[in-house]
Amino acid sequence: MGYNLNVSIDKSSGFCFGVVYAIDMAEDILNHEEYLYCLGDIVHNDEEVERLKTKGLRIIDHAKLQDLHNEKVLIRAHGEAPSTYELALKNNLTLIDASCPVVLKLQNRIKNSHDDDEQILIFGKHGHAEVIGLQGQTNGNAIVFQDLAELDGAELPQKFTLYSQTTKSVDKFYQIKEELINRGYEVKANDTICRQVSNRYEELADFVKDFDKIIFVSGKKSSNGKVLHDVCKKHNENTYFVSNIDELQKEWFQLNDKVGICGATSTPMWLMEHVKHALETY
């Protein structure tokens, strides 16, 4: 006898508009051309990247870009540093720029701050594509930190401007701001967090309360996925993280369980639908 699971997908989950824009742009080109280069994974989801690779998307890194000439290259939603655009001119590369408008606005604000000789701190994930692009606006002079503990003992100027990666927690950003002020620093804070992402915290907190079990679907590389998974786990301890249907385990479920499926801003809806279908066969 089966488990008779009652499975629902969170309608608010799935790609944010920046990711939709980048993937639509890639697919439009691949409908007419044999291949298209993309600088870095177009989205932090291996299943979606593999789907697009079968259509002709070729993922390259910055080292490969150095050797590329006379080709089209997609810039993904995370954005790029100025050095990438300079290299494109030098190598006669046509850049298809799908940088998210929210990221572009943030890059511009950071560049203006840097041009005004402000010392810049960026609350963000080390090595993240967006953060590398942001730091590039300052010629690498911005101080990047993932956690306040990293700043303990650091020699900071008395006055600085604080920015954040667009997908970070709004609450955490303001906690950091207050703590730095309490430490005696003069902090000019710029809240540049994407509200389409931050609104998901509240939406997910409401969604997960209605279910016996929650399956959170996300790529393991997604920093947004890690944060949103934590939100789900906080409000429903029976939350399980999976990247694909192979990671589902039948022993998680009981007869007639109500199961909610949700995901990161980098999780495709088709993947959540695959998970739903798999659960309904249990």
C-alpha positions as CSV (number, residue, x, y, z in Angstrom):
1,M,0.0,0.0,0.0
2,G,1.3,3.5,-0.8
3,Y,1.7,6.5,1.5
4,N,-1.2,8.4,-0.1
5,L,0.8,11.7,0.3
6,N,-1.1,15.0,-0.3
7,V,1.6,17.1,-2.0
8,S,1.5,20.9,-2.8
9,I,4.1,23.2,-4.4
10,D,4.6,26.7,-3.0
11,K,3.4,29.1,-5.8
12,S,5.8,31.8,-4.6
13,S,8.9,29.6,-5.0
14,G,10.9,29.3,-8.2
15,F,13.1,31.6,-10.2
16,C,13.3,35.3,-9.4
17,F,12.9,37.8,-12.3
18,G,16.6,38.2,-12.7
19,V,17.1,34.5,-13.3
20,V,14.1,34.3,-15.6
21,Y,15.5,37.1,-17.6
22,A,18.9,35.5,-18.0
23,I,17.5,32.0,-18.9
24,D,15.0,33.5,-21.4
25,M,17.8,35.4,-23.1
26,A,19.9,32.3,-23.3
27,E,17.1,30.2,-24.7
28,D,16.1,32.8,-27.3
29,I,19.7,32.8,-28.7
30,L,20.0,29.0,-28.6
31,N,16.7,28.7,-30.5
32,H,18.6,30.2,-33.5
33,E,22.2,29.4,-32.9
34,E,24.1,26.1,-32.3
35,Y,25.8,27.2,-29.0
36,L,26.3,30.1,-26.6
37,Y,29.1,30.6,-24.1
38,C,28.1,31.6,-20.5
39,L,30.5,33.0,-18.0
40,G,29.9,30.8,-14.9
41,D,26.9,28.7,-14.1
42,I,23.8,30.6,-15.5
43,V,22.1,29.7,-12.2
44,H,23.2,27.9,-9.1
45,N,21.2,24.8,-9.9
46,D,23.0,21.9,-11.5
47,E,19.8,20.3,-12.9
48,E,18.8,23.5,-14.8
49,V,22.4,24.0,-16.0
50,E,22.4,20.5,-17.4
51,R,19.1,21.1,-19.2
52,L,20.5,24.2,-20.9
53,K,23.8,22.5,-21.8
54,T,21.8,20.0,-23.8
55,K,20.5,23.0,-25.8
56,G,24.0,24.2,-26.5
57,L,24.9,26.4,-23.5
58,R,28.7,26.2,-22.9
59,I,29.8,27.1,-19.4
60,I,33.2,28.7,-19.2
61,D,35.3,30.3,-16.4
62,H,37.4,33.5,-16.4
63,A,40.5,31.6,-17.4
64,K,38.8,30.2,-20.5
65,L,37.4,33.7,-21.3
66,Q,41.0,35.0,-21.6
67,D,41.6,32.7,-24.6
68,L,38.2,33.3,-26.3
69,H,38.0,35.6,-29.3
70,N,35.2,36.7,-31.7
71,E,32.4,34.9,-29.8
72,K,29.2,35.7,-28.0
73,V,29.3,35.4,-24.2
74,L,26.3,35.6,-21.8
75,I,26.8,37.6,-18.6
76,R,24.5,36.0,-16.0
77,A,22.3,37.7,-13.5
78,H,25.0,38.0,-10.9
79,G,26.8,40.7,-12.9
80,E,30.5,41.1,-13.6
81,A,33.5,43.3,-12.6
82,P,34.7,46.1,-15.0
83,S,37.7,43.9,-15.9
84,T,35.4,41.5,-17.8
85,Y,34.0,44.2,-20.0
86,E,37.6,45.5,-20.7
87,L,38.7,42.0,-21.7
88,A,35.6,41.6,-24.0
89,L,36.7,44.7,-25.9
90,K,40.3,43.4,-26.2
91,N,39.2,40.0,-27.4
92,N,36.4,41.2,-29.7
93,L,33.7,39.4,-27.6
94,T,30.1,40.3,-27.9
95,L,28.6,40.3,-24.4
96,I,25.0,39.4,-24.0
97,D,24.4,41.2,-20.7
98,A,21.8,39.6,-18.5
99,S,22.9,41.2,-15.3
100,C,20.0,41.6,-12.9
101,P,18.8,45.3,-12.7
102,V,19.0,45.1,-8.9
103,V,22.6,44.0,-9.1
104,L,23.5,46.7,-11.7
105,K,22.0,49.4,-9.5
106,L,24.0,48.1,-6.5
107,Q,27.2,48.0,-8.6
108,N,26.6,51.6,-9.7
109,R,26.1,52.8,-6.1
110,I,29.3,51.1,-4.9
111,K,31.2,52.6,-7.8
112,N,30.0,56.1,-6.9
113,S,30.9,55.5,-3.2
114,H,34.4,54.3,-4.3
115,D,34.8,57.3,-6.6
116,D,33.9,59.5,-3.6
117,D,36.8,57.9,-1.7
118,E,34.5,56.2,0.8
119,Q,35.8,53.1,2.6
120,I,33.4,50.3,1.6
121,L,32.3,47.2,3.6
122,I,30.3,44.5,1.8
123,F,28.2,41.9,3.8
124,G,28.4,39.0,1.4
125,K,29.7,35.5,0.7
126,H,33.4,35.2,-0.1
127,G,34.0,34.1,-3.7
128,H,30.3,34.5,-4.7
129,A,30.0,35.7,-8.3
130,E,27.9,38.8,-7.4
131,V,30.3,39.8,-4.6
132,I,33.3,39.5,-6.9
133,G,31.5,41.8,-9.4
134,L,30.8,44.3,-6.5
135,Q,34.3,44.2,-5.2
136,G,35.5,44.9,-8.8
137,Q,33.8,48.3,-8.7
138,T,36.3,49.3,-6.0
139,N,39.4,47.8,-7.7
140,G,39.4,45.2,-5.0
141,N,39.6,47.7,-2.1
142,A,36.2,46.9,-0.5
143,I,36.3,44.7,2.7
144,V,34.1,41.7,2.3
145,F,32.8,39.8,5.3
146,Q,30.3,36.9,5.8
147,D,30.0,37.3,9.5
148,L,30.7,40.0,12.1
149,A,33.2,37.8,13.8
150,E,35.5,38.3,10.8
151,L,35.7,42.0,11.7
152,D,36.8,41.3,15.3
153,G,40.4,42.7,15.6
154,A,40.3,44.0,12.0
155,E,41.7,47.5,11.5
156,L,38.7,49.4,10.2
157,P,38.5,53.1,9.6
158,Q,36.4,55.2,12.0
159,K,33.9,55.9,9.1
160,F,32.7,53.7,6.3
161,T,29.9,52.8,4.0
162,L,28.1,49.5,4.4
163,Y,26.6,47.5,1.5
164,S,25.1,44.0,1.2
165,Q,25.0,41.3,-1.4
166,T,21.4,41.5,-2.8
167,T,20.3,38.1,-1.5
168,K,21.3,38.5,2.2
169,S,18.9,38.6,5.1
170,V,17.5,42.1,5.7
171,D,17.3,41.5,9.5
172,K,20.9,40.3,9.6
173,F,22.0,43.4,7.6
174,Y,20.4,45.8,10.1
175,Q,21.7,43.8,13.1
176,I,25.2,44.2,11.7
177,K,24.7,47.9,11.1
178,E,23.5,48.4,14.7
179,E,26.4,46.3,16.2
180,L,29.0,48.3,14.2
181,I,27.4,51.6,15.4
182,N,27.5,50.2,19.0
183,R,31.2,49.5,18.5
184,G,31.7,53.2,17.9
185,Y,32.0,53.3,14.1
186,E,30.3,55.9,12.0
187,V,28.3,53.8,9.6
188,K,26.5,54.9,6.4
189,A,24.3,52.0,5.6
190,N,22.8,51.3,2.1
191,D,20.1,48.6,2.2
192,T,20.4,47.2,-1.4
193,I,18.8,43.8,-0.6
194,C,16.4,42.5,-3.3
195,R,12.9,42.6,-1.8
196,Q,11.7,39.8,-4.2
197,V,14.2,37.6,-2.3
198,S,13.7,39.0,1.2
199,N,9.9,38.8,0.9
200,R,10.2,35.0,0.5
201,Y,11.3,34.7,4.1
202,E,7.9,35.7,5.4
203,E,6.0,33.8,2.6
204,L,7.9,30.6,3.3
205,A,7.4,31.0,7.1
206,D,3.7,31.1,6.5
207,F,3.7,28.3,3.8
208,V,5.6,25.6,5.8
209,K,3.4,25.8,8.9
210,D,0.6,24.0,7.1
211,F,2.4,20.8,6.4
212,D,3.6,17.6,8.1
213,K,6.8,17.5,6.0
214,I,8.6,20.1,3.8
215,I,10.8,19.2,0.9
216,F,13.1,22.2,0.1
217,V,14.6,21.9,-3.4
218,S,17.7,23.8,-4.2
219,G,21.2,23.5,-5.7
220,K,23.9,23.0,-3.1
221,K,25.8,26.0,-4.5
222,S,23.0,28.4,-3.9
223,S,23.6,30.8,-1.0
224,N,20.0,32.0,-1.2
225,G,19.0,28.4,-1.0
226,K,20.9,27.8,2.3
227,V,19.2,30.9,3.8
228,L,15.7,30.0,2.7
229,H,16.2,26.4,3.8
230,D,17.1,27.7,7.3
231,V,13.9,29.7,7.3
232,C,11.8,26.6,6.5
233,K,13.6,24.5,9.1
234,K,13.1,27.2,11.8
235,H,9.3,27.2,11.2
236,N,8.9,23.5,10.4
237,E,11.6,21.1,11.9
238,N,10.4,18.4,9.5
239,T,12.1,20.1,6.6
240,Y,14.4,18.1,4.2
241,F,16.9,19.6,1.7
242,V,17.2,17.9,-1.7
243,S,18.8,18.8,-5.0
244,N,17.0,16.3,-7.1
245,I,14.5,13.4,-6.9
246,D,17.3,10.8,-6.3
247,E,17.9,12.4,-2.8
248,L,14.3,11.8,-1.6
249,Q,14.0,9.1,1.0
250,K,10.7,7.2,1.6
251,E,11.4,6.8,5.4
252,W,10.9,10.5,5.8
253,F,7.1,10.1,5.3
254,Q,4.1,8.5,7.0
255,L,0.7,7.5,5.7
256,N,-1.5,10.5,4.6
257,D,1.2,13.1,5.2
258,K,0.6,16.6,3.9
259,V,3.9,17.5,2.1
260,G,4.9,21.0,1.0
261,I,7.5,21.6,-1.7
262,C,9.3,24.9,-2.0
263,G,12.7,26.1,-3.2
264,A,15.3,28.9,-3.8
265,T,15.1,31.7,-6.3
266,S,17.4,29.6,-8.4
267,T,15.2,26.5,-8.3
268,P,13.2,25.8,-11.6
269,M,9.5,25.1,-11.2
270,W,9.9,22.0,-13.5
271,L,12.2,20.4,-10.9
272,M,9.8,21.0,-8.1
273,E,7.1,19.4,-10.2
274,H,9.3,16.4,-10.8
275,V,9.7,16.1,-7.0
276,K,5.9,16.3,-6.6
277,H,5.4,13.6,-9.2
278,A,8.0,11.3,-7.5
279,L,6.3,11.8,-4.1
280,E,2.9,11.0,-5.5
281,T,4.1,7.6,-6.6
282,Y,5.1,6.6,-3.0
